[in-house]
Amino acid sequence: MGDVTGLFLAMIVIGALAFAPLGYFIYKFAQKDGKPFGDTEPHGDSPSLVNDLAEKAIAFVKKQINKSKTSA
């Protein structure tokens, strides 16, 4: 009978650890009027070195593709 009780307790602990991130998210979501992580900026509104670099790389590739199409 002790084996069944130990297994039951182990399963409860594993389940609690598995669902802890979901519980934390729900807790944070309910905390600040539906904004789980506070006031965040919409994606793409803030300047970023990575975004600028990606835009330049995409523009360069498009330019190269257009050059190869016109020369062929």
C-alpha positions as CSV (number, residue, x, y, z in Angstrom):
1,M,0.0,0.0,0.0
2,G,3.0,2.3,0.6
3,D,4.0,2.0,-3.0
4,V,0.7,3.3,-4.3
5,T,0.8,6.2,-1.9
6,G,4.3,7.1,-2.9
7,L,3.4,6.8,-6.6
8,F,0.4,9.1,-6.0
9,L,2.4,11.7,-4.3
10,A,5.1,11.6,-7.0
11,M,2.5,12.1,-9.7
12,I,1.0,15.1,-7.8
13,V,4.4,16.7,-7.6
14,I,5.2,16.0,-11.3
15,G,1.8,17.4,-12.3
16,A,2.3,20.5,-10.2
17,L,5.7,21.2,-11.7
18,A,4.3,20.6,-15.2
19,F,1.5,23.1,-14.9
20,A,3.4,25.7,-12.8
21,P,4.2,27.9,-15.9
22,L,0.6,28.0,-16.9
23,G,-0.5,28.9,-13.4
24,Y,2.1,31.7,-13.3
25,F,1.0,33.1,-16.6
26,I,-2.7,33.1,-15.5
27,Y,-1.7,34.8,-12.2
28,K,0.3,37.5,-14.1
29,F,-2.5,37.9,-16.7
30,A,-5.1,38.5,-14.0
31,Q,-2.9,41.0,-12.1
32,K,-2.8,44.0,-14.5
33,D,-6.0,44.4,-16.4
34,G,-5.3,41.7,-18.9
35,K,-1.7,42.8,-19.5
36,P,0.4,39.9,-18.2
37,F,3.7,41.6,-18.5
38,G,2.8,45.2,-18.0
39,D,2.8,47.9,-20.7
40,T,4.8,46.7,-23.6
41,E,5.3,48.3,-27.0
42,P,3.6,46.8,-30.0
43,H,6.0,44.8,-32.2
44,G,8.0,46.8,-34.7
45,D,7.4,50.3,-33.1
46,S,10.8,50.6,-31.4
47,P,14.0,51.0,-33.4
48,S,16.2,48.0,-33.4
49,L,19.7,47.4,-34.8
50,V,18.7,43.8,-35.7
51,N,15.5,45.0,-37.5
52,D,17.5,47.6,-39.4
53,L,20.1,45.1,-40.4
54,A,17.5,42.6,-41.6
55,E,15.7,45.3,-43.7
56,K,19.0,46.2,-45.3
57,A,19.8,42.6,-46.0
58,I,16.4,42.0,-47.6
59,A,16.7,45.1,-49.7
60,F,20.2,44.0,-50.9
61,V,19.0,40.5,-51.8
62,K,16.0,42.0,-53.7
63,K,18.3,44.3,-55.6
64,Q,20.6,41.5,-56.5
65,I,17.7,39.3,-57.7
66,N,16.3,42.2,-59.8
67,K,19.8,42.8,-61.3
68,S,20.2,39.1,-62.3
69,K,16.7,39.1,-63.9
70,T,17.4,42.1,-66.0
71,S,20.8,41.0,-67.1
72,A,19.7,37.5,-68.1
